[in-house]
Amino acid sequence: MIKIDELREFRPTYKYDNGSGITLDAVKEALSAEAEKNGIPVAFYADQVKSGGMFNKKIEDCIVMYHPEHRNDYFLFCIRVQQEGNLAFVAVNDFGASKQMDKFARAEYAKQDRRGKDMSYKIGSMIGSGIRNIGKSKQKLEAEQNYYDAVQYILDQVIS
């Protein structure tokens, strides 16, 4: 179960007039077909989003889209469909963590932190940063960012 406060807006919620045919299954099928057409690897699983507190708890069904080879080291995409009268609202949020983006952010923070410090602090910081960021790769980060761009393209083709 995903908590609502774990979700970040990946793209604005899209509204469909006469959206009675817009369901999670329909969105999943359309995204799968578009991803396959473009050679972009995606996989899905069903989950739920929890919001509210103990007295006003709300549970909402969703599907989660992810890269099948990077489920634990790329961001995940939570897709929800809400019906309101004749309208359907499709929300796409991202959540989770990216190992490469975390490593680059930590390295950049350490670099900024070393400014103006004495040499022994700089050396210690560089050693610690190097150990924490083993596996940091500009190529892997670029491939991950390209994947997110491809996902955005697929979403633009299907949810618009």
CNS distance restraints for C-alpha pairs under 8 A (distance, minus, plus):
assign (resid   1 and name CA) (resid  47 and name CA) 6.05 0.50 0.50
assign (resid   1 and name CA) (resid  48 and name CA) 5.13 0.50 0.50
assign (resid   1 and name CA) (resid  49 and name CA) 5.91 0.50 0.50
assign (resid   1 and name CA) (resid  50 and name CA) 6.80 0.50 0.50
assign (resid   2 and name CA) (resid   6 and name CA) 6.99 0.50 0.50
assign (resid   2 and name CA) (resid  47 and name CA) 7.43 0.50 0.50
assign (resid   2 and name CA) (resid  48 and name CA) 6.11 0.50 0.50
assign (resid   2 and name CA) (resid  49 and name CA) 4.73 0.50 0.50
assign (resid   2 and name CA) (resid  50 and name CA) 6.10 0.50 0.50
assign (resid   3 and name CA) (resid   7 and name CA) 7.40 0.50 0.50
assign (resid   3 and name CA) (resid  49 and name CA) 5.67 0.50 0.50
assign (resid   3 and name CA) (resid  50 and name CA) 4.95 0.50 0.50
assign (resid   3 and name CA) (resid  51 and name CA) 6.27 0.50 0.50
assign (resid   4 and name CA) (resid  49 and name CA) 6.01 0.50 0.50
assign (resid   4 and name CA) (resid  50 and name CA) 5.80 0.50 0.50
assign (resid   4 and name CA) (resid  51 and name CA) 5.29 0.50 0.50
assign (resid   5 and name CA) (resid  51 and name CA) 7.89 0.50 0.50
assign (resid   6 and name CA) (resid  95 and name CA) 6.03 0.50 0.50
assign (resid   6 and name CA) (resid  96 and name CA) 7.61 0.50 0.50
assign (resid   7 and name CA) (resid  78 and name CA) 7.79 0.50 0.50
assign (resid   7 and name CA) (resid  93 and name CA) 5.69 0.50 0.50
assign (resid   7 and name CA) (resid  94 and name CA) 5.79 0.50 0.50
assign (resid   7 and name CA) (resid  95 and name CA) 5.08 0.50 0.50
assign (resid   8 and name CA) (resid  93 and name CA) 5.31 0.50 0.50
assign (resid   8 and name CA) (resid  94 and name CA) 5.32 0.50 0.50
assign (resid   8 and name CA) (resid  95 and name CA) 6.13 0.50 0.50
assign (resid   9 and name CA) (resid  92 and name CA) 6.88 0.50 0.50
assign (resid   9 and name CA) (resid  93 and name CA) 4.69 0.50 0.50
assign (resid   9 and name CA) (resid  94 and name CA) 6.43 0.50 0.50
assign (resid  10 and name CA) (resid  92 and name CA) 6.00 0.50 0.50
assign (resid  10 and name CA) (resid  93 and name CA) 4.76 0.50 0.50
assign (resid  10 and name CA) (resid  94 and name CA) 5.56 0.50 0.50
assign (resid  11 and name CA) (resid  91 and name CA) 7.61 0.50 0.50
assign (resid  11 and name CA) (resid  92 and name CA) 6.09 0.50 0.50
assign (resid  11 and name CA) (resid  93 and name CA) 6.89 0.50 0.50
assign (resid  12 and name CA) (resid  91 and name CA) 6.92 0.50 0.50
assign (resid  12 and name CA) (resid  92 and name CA) 7.44 0.50 0.50
assign (resid  13 and name CA) (resid  89 and name CA) 6.42 0.50 0.50
assign (resid  13 and name CA) (resid  90 and name CA) 5.54 0.50 0.50
assign (resid  13 and name CA) (resid  91 and name CA) 4.45 0.50 0.50
assign (resid  13 and name CA) (resid  92 and name CA) 6.82 0.50 0.50
assign (resid  14 and name CA) (resid  89 and name CA) 5.61 0.50 0.50
assign (resid  14 and name CA) (resid  90 and name CA) 5.23 0.50 0.50
assign (resid  14 and name CA) (resid  91 and name CA) 6.57 0.50 0.50
assign (resid  14 and name CA) (resid 159 and name CA) 6.99 0.50 0.50
assign (resid  14 and name CA) (resid 160 and name CA) 6.84 0.50 0.50
assign (resid  15 and name CA) (resid  87 and name CA) 6.78 0.50 0.50
assign (resid  15 and name CA) (resid  88 and name CA) 5.75 0.50 0.50
assign (resid  15 and name CA) (resid  89 and name CA) 4.57 0.50 0.50
assign (resid  15 and name CA) (resid  90 and name CA) 6.53 0.50 0.50
assign (resid  16 and name CA) (resid  87 and name CA) 5.62 0.50 0.50
assign (resid  16 and name CA) (resid  88 and name CA) 5.11 0.50 0.50
assign (resid  16 and name CA) (resid  89 and name CA) 6.35 0.50 0.50
assign (resid  17 and name CA) (resid  86 and name CA) 6.47 0.50 0.50
assign (resid  17 and name CA) (resid  87 and name CA) 4.97 0.50 0.50
assign (resid  17 and name CA) (resid  88 and name CA) 6.82 0.50 0.50
assign (resid  18 and name CA) (resid  86 and name CA) 4.91 0.50 0.50
assign (resid  18 and name CA) (resid  87 and name CA) 5.52 0.50 0.50
assign (resid  18 and name CA) (resid  88 and name CA) 7.36 0.50 0.50
assign (resid  19 and name CA) (resid  83 and name CA) 7.51 0.50 0.50
assign (resid  19 and name CA) (resid  86 and name CA) 5.87 0.50 0.50
assign (resid  19 and name CA) (resid  87 and name CA) 4.97 0.50 0.50
assign (resid  19 and name CA) (resid  88 and name CA) 4.62 0.50 0.50
assign (resid  20 and name CA) (resid  83 and name CA) 7.52 0.50 0.50
assign (resid  20 and name CA) (resid  86 and name CA) 6.37 0.50 0.50
assign (resid  20 and name CA) (resid  87 and name CA) 7.17 0.50 0.50
assign (resid  20 and name CA) (resid  88 and name CA) 6.85 0.50 0.50
assign (resid  21 and name CA) (resid  26 and name CA) 7.68 0.50 0.50
assign (resid  22 and name CA) (resid  26 and name CA) 6.18 0.50 0.50
assign (resid  22 and name CA) (resid  27 and name CA) 6.94 0.50 0.50
assign (resid  22 and name CA) (resid  81 and name CA) 7.45 0.50 0.50
assign (resid  22 and name CA) (resid  88 and name CA) 6.52 0.50 0.50
assign (resid  23 and name CA) (resid  27 and name CA) 6.20 0.50 0.50
assign (resid  23 and name CA) (resid  81 and name CA) 6.34 0.50 0.50
assign (resid  24 and name CA) (resid  28 and name CA) 6.03 0.50 0.50
assign (resid  24 and name CA) (resid  62 and name CA) 6.97 0.50 0.50
assign (resid  24 and name CA) (resid  63 and name CA) 6.88 0.50 0.50
assign (resid  24 and name CA) (resid  79 and name CA) 7.78 0.50 0.50
assign (resid  24 and name CA) (resid  80 and name CA) 6.98 0.50 0.50
assign (resid  24 and name CA) (resid  81 and name CA) 6.18 0.50 0.50
assign (resid  25 and name CA) (resid  29 and name CA) 6.14 0.50 0.50
assign (resid  26 and name CA) (resid  30 and name CA) 6.19 0.50 0.50
assign (resid  27 and name CA) (resid  31 and name CA) 6.06 0.50 0.50
assign (resid  27 and name CA) (resid 158 and name CA) 7.75 0.50 0.50
assign (resid  28 and name CA) (resid  32 and name CA) 6.03 0.50 0.50
assign (resid  28 and name CA) (resid  44 and name CA) 7.82 0.50 0.50
assign (resid  28 and name CA) (resid  63 and name CA) 7.64 0.50 0.50
assign (resid  29 and name CA) (resid  33 and name CA) 6.17 0.50 0.50
assign (resid  30 and name CA) (resid  34 and name CA) 6.19 0.50 0.50
assign (resid  30 and name CA) (resid 158 and name CA) 6.43 0.50 0.50
assign (resid  31 and name CA) (resid  35 and name CA) 5.98 0.50 0.50
assign (resid  31 and name CA) (resid 154 and name CA) 6.78 0.50 0.50
assign (resid  31 and name CA) (resid 155 and name CA) 7.11 0.50 0.50
assign (resid  31 and name CA) (resid 158 and name CA) 6.37 0.50 0.50
assign (resid  32 and name CA) (resid  36 and name CA) 6.08 0.50 0.50
assign (resid  32 and name CA) (resid  42 and name CA) 7.12 0.50 0.50
assign (resid  32 and name CA) (resid  43 and name CA) 8.00 0.50 0.50
assign (resid  33 and name CA) (resid  37 and name CA) 6.08 0.50 0.50
assign (resid  34 and name CA) (resid  38 and name CA) 6.31 0.50 0.50
assign (resid  34 and name CA) (resid 154 and name CA) 6.16 0.50 0.50
assign (resid  34 and name CA) (resid 157 and name CA) 7.59 0.50 0.50
assign (resid  34 and name CA) (resid 158 and name CA) 7.39 0.50 0.50
assign (resid  35 and name CA) (resid  39 and name CA) 5.94 0.50 0.50
assign (resid  35 and name CA) (resid  40 and name CA) 4.90 0.50 0.50
assign (resid  35 and name CA) (resid  41 and name CA) 6.69 0.50 0.50
assign (resid  35 and name CA) (resid  42 and name CA) 6.83 0.50 0.50
assign (resid  35 and name CA) (resid 154 and name CA) 6.30 0.50 0.50
assign (resid  36 and name CA) (resid  40 and name CA) 6.06 0.50 0.50
assign (resid  36 and name CA) (resid  41 and name CA) 7.24 0.50 0.50
assign (resid  40 and name CA) (resid 147 and name CA) 7.93 0.50 0.50
assign (resid  40 and name CA) (resid 150 and name CA) 7.15 0.50 0.50
assign (resid  40 and name CA) (resid 151 and name CA) 7.91 0.50 0.50
assign (resid  41 and name CA) (resid  67 and name CA) 6.00 0.50 0.50
assign (resid  41 and name CA) (resid  68 and name CA) 6.66 0.50 0.50
assign (resid  42 and name CA) (resid  65 and name CA) 6.45 0.50 0.50
assign (resid  42 and name CA) (resid  66 and name CA) 5.59 0.50 0.50
assign (resid  42 and name CA) (resid  67 and name CA) 4.98 0.50 0.50
assign (resid  42 and name CA) (resid  68 and name CA) 5.96 0.50 0.50
assign (resid  43 and name CA) (resid  65 and name CA) 5.65 0.50 0.50
assign (resid  43 and name CA) (resid  66 and name CA) 5.45 0.50 0.50
assign (resid  43 and name CA) (resid  67 and name CA) 6.22 0.50 0.50
assign (resid  43 and name CA) (resid  68 and name CA) 5.56 0.50 0.50
assign (resid  44 and name CA) (resid  63 and name CA) 6.48 0.50 0.50
assign (resid  44 and name CA) (resid  64 and name CA) 5.36 0.50 0.50
assign (resid  44 and name CA) (resid  65 and name CA) 4.58 0.50 0.50
assign (resid  44 and name CA) (resid  66 and name CA) 6.37 0.50 0.50
assign (resid  45 and name CA) (resid  63 and name CA) 5.73 0.50 0.50
assign (resid  45 and name CA) (resid  64 and name CA) 5.37 0.50 0.50
assign (resid  45 and name CA) (resid  65 and name CA) 6.94 0.50 0.50
assign (resid  46 and name CA) (resid  61 and name CA) 7.53 0.50 0.50
assign (resid  46 and name CA) (resid  62 and name CA) 6.08 0.50 0.50
assign (resid  46 and name CA) (resid  63 and name CA) 4.55 0.50 0.50
assign (resid  46 and name CA) (resid  64 and name CA) 6.23 0.50 0.50
assign (resid  47 and name CA) (resid  61 and name CA) 6.15 0.50 0.50
assign (resid  47 and name CA) (resid  62 and name CA) 5.39 0.50 0.50
assign (resid  47 and name CA) (resid  63 and name CA) 5.80 0.50 0.50
assign (resid  47 and name CA) (resid  64 and name CA) 6.82 0.50 0.50
assign (resid  48 and name CA) (resid  59 and name CA) 6.41 0.50 0.50
assign (resid  48 and name CA) (resid  60 and name CA) 5.39 0.50 0.50
assign (resid  48 and name CA) (resid  61 and name CA) 4.43 0.50 0.50
assign (resid  48 and name CA) (resid  62 and name CA) 5.34 0.50 0.50
assign (resid  48 and name CA) (resid  63 and name CA) 7.79 0.50 0.50
assign (resid  49 and name CA) (resid  59 and name CA) 5.65 0.50 0.50
assign (resid  49 and name CA) (resid  60 and name CA) 5.10 0.50 0.50
assign (resid  49 and name CA) (resid  61 and name CA) 6.35 0.50 0.50
assign (resid  49 and name CA) (resid  62 and name CA) 6.79 0.50 0.50
assign (resid  50 and name CA) (resid  57 and name CA) 7.06 0.50 0.50
assign (resid  50 and name CA) (resid  58 and name CA) 5.77 0.50 0.50
assign (resid  50 and name CA) (resid  59 and name CA) 4.67 0.50 0.50
assign (resid  50 and name CA) (resid  60 and name CA) 6.53 0.50 0.50
assign (resid  51 and name CA) (resid  57 and name CA) 5.82 0.50 0.50
assign (resid  51 and name CA) (resid  58 and name CA) 5.20 0.50 0.50
assign (resid  51 and name CA) (resid  59 and name CA) 6.53 0.50 0.50
assign (resid  52 and name CA) (resid  56 and name CA) 5.32 0.50 0.50
assign (resid  52 and name CA) (resid  57 and name CA) 4.42 0.50 0.50
assign (resid  52 and name CA) (resid  58 and name CA) 5.95 0.50 0.50
assign (resid  53 and name CA) (resid  57 and name CA) 5.14 0.50 0.50
assign (resid  60 and name CA) (resid  80 and name CA) 7.81 0.50 0.50
assign (resid  61 and name CA) (resid  80 and name CA) 6.87 0.50 0.50
assign (resid  62 and name CA) (resid  78 and name CA) 6.47 0.50 0.50
assign (resid  62 and name CA) (resid  79 and name CA) 5.53 0.50 0.50
assign (resid  62 and name CA) (resid  80 and name CA) 4.78 0.50 0.50
assign (resid  62 and name CA) (resid  81 and name CA) 7.35 0.50 0.50
assign (resid  63 and name CA) (resid  78 and name CA) 5.88 0.50 0.50
assign (resid  63 and name CA) (resid  79 and name CA) 5.32 0.50 0.50
assign (resid  63 and name CA) (resid  80 and name CA) 6.81 0.50 0.50
assign (resid  64 and name CA) (resid  76 and name CA) 6.61 0.50 0.50
assign (resid  64 and name CA) (resid  77 and name CA) 5.36 0.50 0.50
assign (resid  64 and name CA) (resid  78 and name CA) 4.54 0.50 0.50
assign (resid  64 and name CA) (resid  79 and name CA) 6.16 0.50 0.50
assign (resid  65 and name CA) (resid  76 and name CA) 6.07 0.50 0.50
assign (resid  65 and name CA) (resid  77 and name CA) 5.00 0.50 0.50
assign (resid  65 and name CA) (resid  78 and name CA) 6.52 0.50 0.50
assign (resid  65 and name CA) (resid  79 and name CA) 7.61 0.50 0.50
assign (resid  66 and name CA) (resid  70 and name CA) 7.54 0.50 0.50
assign (resid  66 and name CA) (resid  71 and name CA) 5.95 0.50 0.50
assign (resid  66 and name CA) (resid  74 and name CA) 7.72 0.50 0.50
assign (resid  66 and name CA) (resid  75 and name CA) 7.36 0.50 0.50
assign (resid  66 and name CA) (resid  76 and name CA) 5.09 0.50 0.50
assign (resid  66 and name CA) (resid  77 and name CA) 6.34 0.50 0.50
assign (resid  67 and name CA) (resid  71 and name CA) 5.71 0.50 0.50
assign (resid  67 and name CA) (resid  74 and name CA) 7.27 0.50 0.50
assign (resid  67 and name CA) (resid  76 and name CA) 7.88 0.50 0.50
assign (resid  70 and name CA) (resid  74 and name CA) 5.62 0.50 0.50
assign (resid  71 and name CA) (resid  75 and name CA) 7.75 0.50 0.50
assign (resid  71 and name CA) (resid  76 and name CA) 7.30 0.50 0.50
assign (resid  72 and name CA) (resid  97 and name CA) 7.79 0.50 0.50
assign (resid  72 and name CA) (resid  98 and name CA) 7.97 0.50 0.50
assign (resid  73 and name CA) (resid  97 and name CA) 6.48 0.50 0.50
assign (resid  73 and name CA) (resid  98 and name CA) 4.97 0.50 0.50
assign (resid  73 and name CA) (resid  99 and name CA) 5.24 0.50 0.50
assign (resid  73 and name CA) (resid 100 and name CA) 7.70 0.50 0.50
assign (resid  74 and name CA) (resid  96 and name CA) 7.56 0.50 0.50
assign (resid  74 and name CA) (resid  97 and name CA) 6.29 0.50 0.50
assign (resid  74 and name CA) (resid  98 and name CA) 4.64 0.50 0.50
assign (resid  74 and name CA) (resid  99 and name CA) 7.05 0.50 0.50
assign (resid  74 and name CA) (resid 144 and name CA) 7.20 0.50 0.50
assign (resid  75 and name CA) (resid  94 and name CA) 6.29 0.50 0.50
assign (resid  75 and name CA) (resid  95 and name CA) 5.77 0.50 0.50
assign (resid  75 and name CA) (resid  96 and name CA) 5.19 0.50 0.50
assign (resid  75 and name CA) (resid  97 and name CA) 5.43 0.50 0.50
assign (resid  75 and name CA) (resid  98 and name CA) 5.68 0.50 0.50
assign (resid  76 and name CA) (resid  94 and name CA) 5.48 0.50 0.50
assign (resid  76 and name CA) (resid  95 and name CA) 5.44 0.50 0.50
assign (resid  76 and name CA) (resid  96 and name CA) 6.03 0.50 0.50
assign (resid  77 and name CA) (resid  92 and name CA) 6.52 0.50 0.50
assign (resid  77 and name CA) (resid  93 and name CA) 5.58 0.50 0.50
assign (resid  77 and name CA) (resid  94 and name CA) 4.38 0.50 0.50
assign (resid  77 and name CA) (resid  95 and name CA) 6.45 0.50 0.50
assign (resid  78 and name CA) (resid  91 and name CA) 7.96 0.50 0.50
assign (resid  78 and name CA) (resid  92 and name CA) 5.68 0.50 0.50
assign (resid  78 and name CA) (resid  93 and name CA) 5.13 0.50 0.50
assign (resid  78 and name CA) (resid  94 and name CA) 5.93 0.50 0.50
assign (resid  78 and name CA) (resid  95 and name CA) 7.37 0.50 0.50
assign (resid  79 and name CA) (resid  90 and name CA) 7.05 0.50 0.50
assign (resid  79 and name CA) (resid  91 and name CA) 5.69 0.50 0.50
assign (resid  79 and name CA) (resid  92 and name CA) 4.62 0.50 0.50
assign (resid  79 and name CA) (resid  93 and name CA) 6.55 0.50 0.50
assign (resid  80 and name CA) (resid  90 and name CA) 5.73 0.50 0.50
assign (resid  80 and name CA) (resid  91 and name CA) 5.23 0.50 0.50
assign (resid  80 and name CA) (resid  92 and name CA) 6.65 0.50 0.50
assign (resid  81 and name CA) (resid  88 and name CA) 6.72 0.50 0.50
assign (resid  81 and name CA) (resid  89 and name CA) 5.58 0.50 0.50
assign (resid  81 and name CA) (resid  90 and name CA) 4.64 0.50 0.50
assign (resid  81 and name CA) (resid  91 and name CA) 6.52 0.50 0.50
assign (resid  82 and name CA) (resid  88 and name CA) 5.67 0.50 0.50
assign (resid  82 and name CA) (resid  89 and name CA) 5.12 0.50 0.50
assign (resid  82 and name CA) (resid  90 and name CA) 6.62 0.50 0.50
assign (resid  83 and name CA) (resid  87 and name CA) 5.87 0.50 0.50
assign (resid  83 and name CA) (resid  88 and name CA) 4.57 0.50 0.50
assign (resid  83 and name CA) (resid  89 and name CA) 6.40 0.50 0.50
assign (resid  84 and name CA) (resid  88 and name CA) 6.24 0.50 0.50
assign (resid  84 and name CA) (resid  89 and name CA) 7.89 0.50 0.50
assign (resid  90 and name CA) (resid 159 and name CA) 7.63 0.50 0.50
assign (resid  97 and name CA) (resid 102 and name CA) 7.60 0.50 0.50
assign (resid  98 and name CA) (resid 102 and name CA) 6.04 0.50 0.50
assign (resid  99 and name CA) (resid 103 and name CA) 6.22 0.50 0.50
assign (resid 100 and name CA) (resid 104 and name CA) 6.26 0.50 0.50
assign (resid 100 and name CA) (resid 136 and name CA) 6.11 0.50 0.50
assign (resid 100 and name CA) (resid 137 and name CA) 7.17 0.50 0.50
assign (resid 100 and name CA) (resid 140 and name CA) 7.14 0.50 0.50
assign (resid 100 and name CA) (resid 141 and name CA) 5.68 0.50 0.50
assign (resid 101 and name CA) (resid 105 and name CA) 6.05 0.50 0.50
assign (resid 101 and name CA) (resid 141 and name CA) 6.81 0.50 0.50
assign (resid 102 and name CA) (resid 106 and name CA) 6.10 0.50 0.50
assign (resid 103 and name CA) (resid 107 and name CA) 6.13 0.50 0.50
assign (resid 103 and name CA) (resid 132 and name CA) 7.73 0.50 0.50
assign (resid 103 and name CA) (resid 133 and name CA) 5.38 0.50 0.50
assign (resid 103 and name CA) (resid 136 and name CA) 6.06 0.50 0.50
assign (resid 104 and name CA) (resid 108 and name CA) 6.12 0.50 0.50
assign (resid 104 and name CA) (resid 133 and name CA) 7.87 0.50 0.50
assign (resid 104 and name CA) (resid 136 and name CA) 7.03 0.50 0.50
assign (resid 105 and name CA) (resid 109 and name CA) 6.12 0.50 0.50
assign (resid 106 and name CA) (resid 110 and name CA) 6.14 0.50 0.50
assign (resid 106 and name CA) (resid 129 and name CA) 7.58 0.50 0.50
assign (resid 106 and name CA) (resid 133 and name CA) 7.77 0.50 0.50
assign (resid 107 and name CA) (resid 111 and name CA) 6.16 0.50 0.50
assign (resid 107 and name CA) (resid 129 and name CA) 6.24 0.50 0.50
assign (resid 107 and name CA) (resid 133 and name CA) 7.15 0.50 0.50
assign (resid 108 and name CA) (resid 112 and name CA) 6.26 0.50 0.50
assign (resid 109 and name CA) (resid 113 and name CA) 6.05 0.50 0.50
assign (resid 110 and name CA) (resid 114 and name CA) 6.23 0.50 0.50
assign (resid 110 and name CA) (resid 125 and name CA) 6.83 0.50 0.50
assign (resid 110 and name CA) (resid 126 and name CA) 7.67 0.50 0.50
assign (resid 110 and name CA) (resid 129 and name CA) 6.73 0.50 0.50
assign (resid 111 and name CA) (resid 115 and name CA) 7.01 0.50 0.50
assign (resid 113 and name CA) (resid 117 and name CA) 8.00 0.50 0.50
assign (resid 114 and name CA) (resid 121 and name CA) 7.30 0.50 0.50
assign (resid 114 and name CA) (resid 122 and name CA) 5.45 0.50 0.50
assign (resid 114 and name CA) (resid 125 and name CA) 7.11 0.50 0.50
assign (resid 117 and name CA) (resid 121 and name CA) 6.29 0.50 0.50
assign (resid 117 and name CA) (resid 122 and name CA) 6.53 0.50 0.50
assign (resid 118 and name CA) (resid 122 and name CA) 6.40 0.50 0.50
assign (resid 119 and name CA) (resid 123 and name CA) 6.18 0.50 0.50
assign (resid 120 and name CA) (resid 124 and name CA) 6.22 0.50 0.50
assign (resid 121 and name CA) (resid 125 and name CA) 6.00 0.50 0.50
assign (resid 122 and name CA) (resid 126 and name CA) 6.06 0.50 0.50
assign (resid 123 and name CA) (resid 127 and name CA) 6.25 0.50 0.50
assign (resid 124 and name CA) (resid 128 and name CA) 6.15 0.50 0.50
assign (resid 125 and name CA) (resid 129 and name CA) 5.89 0.50 0.50
assign (resid 126 and name CA) (resid 130 and name CA) 5.97 0.50 0.50
assign (resid 127 and name CA) (resid 131 and name CA) 6.32 0.50 0.50
assign (resid 128 and name CA) (resid 132 and name CA) 6.22 0.50 0.50
assign (resid 129 and name CA) (resid 133 and name CA) 6.00 0.50 0.50
assign (resid 130 and name CA) (resid 134 and name CA) 6.26 0.50 0.50
assign (resid 136 and name CA) (resid 140 and name CA) 7.90 0.50 0.50
assign (resid 137 and name CA) (resid 141 and name CA) 6.20 0.50 0.50
assign (resid 138 and name CA) (resid 142 and name CA) 6.05 0.50 0.50
assign (resid 139 and name CA) (resid 143 and name CA) 6.15 0.50 0.50
assign (resid 140 and name CA) (resid 144 and name CA) 6.14 0.50 0.50
assign (resid 141 and name CA) (resid 145 and name CA) 6.18 0.50 0.50
assign (resid 142 and name CA) (resid 146 and name CA) 6.08 0.50 0.50
assign (resid 143 and name CA) (resid 147 and name CA) 6.23 0.50 0.50
assign (resid 144 and name CA) (resid 148 and name CA) 6.48 0.50 0.50
assign (resid 145 and name CA) (resid 149 and name CA) 6.33 0.50 0.50
assign (resid 146 and name CA) (resid 150 and name CA) 6.18 0.50 0.50
assign (resid 147 and name CA) (resid 151 and name CA) 6.18 0.50 0.50
assign (resid 148 and name CA) (resid 152 and name CA) 6.14 0.50 0.50
assign (resid 149 and name CA) (resid 153 and name CA) 6.25 0.50 0.50
assign (resid 150 and name CA) (resid 154 and name CA) 6.26 0.50 0.50
assign (resid 151 and name CA) (resid 155 and name CA) 6.12 0.50 0.50
assign (resid 152 and name CA) (resid 156 and name CA) 6.07 0.50 0.50
assign (resid 153 and name CA) (resid 157 and name CA) 6.33 0.50 0.50
assign (resid 154 and name CA) (resid 158 and name CA) 6.32 0.50 0.50
assign (resid 155 and name CA) (resid 159 and name CA) 5.44 0.50 0.50
assign (resid 155 and name CA) (resid 160 and name CA) 7.88 0.50 0.50
assign (resid 156 and name CA) (resid 160 and name CA) 5.90 0.50 0.50
